[in-house]
């Protein structure tokens, strides 16, 4: 069973395929990846979407 965090992480990867790759903030070259600050922002946006638009319509199963 997926938790809230698992679902939000999957949403982040759907939004940005390179969500989990580290990128150096000061790098001048083009490369895939996200900085820690970008990941925090993406997570916050996806969490807000999940909490406001998805979670109210879901019933999570208990693990018992």
N, C-alpha and C positions, 0 to 999 in steps of 0.2 A: 504494500500500500504506500502511496506517495504522501508525503507530508506537505504542508503549506510551503515550506522552504524548497522542497524538491520541485514543486510545480512552478514556483516563481523563478527558480534557476533555469528550468526548461524554457520558460517564457523569455528569459534573458538571452539564451542561446538561439531562440527563434528570431528574436529581434536583431541580434548581432552574432553571426556565426563565430566571430573571433573573440567572444566575450571572455573566455578563460585564458587567452594568451596575454602574456605580459608585454607591454610596450613602454619603452623609455620615453618619458615626457619631453625631454629636451632633444630627442633625436630629430635630425633634419631629413633623414631618409624616409621614404614611404615604406611602410610595413604594416602587416596585420597586427592586431592586438588592441588592447585597451589599457589605459592607465588605471591605477587604483581609484582615482577620482571619477573617471568615466564609469567604472564598474559600480561604484556606490550610487551614482546618479541613475544608471540604468536599473539597478536593483530597486531603488526607491520608486521609480516610475512604475515598474512592473508590479511591485507590492501594492501600490495604490490602485492600479487597475484590478488586480486580483481581489483585494479587500472590498472594493466598492462595486465591482461589476460581475464578479464570478462567484466568490465565496457565499454571498447571500442566497444563491440558487443551488448550493451544493449541500449534501449531507455526507459528512465524512464517516466512514465505517470505523467502528471501534476495533482495536486489535485483539480483543478477547474472543 
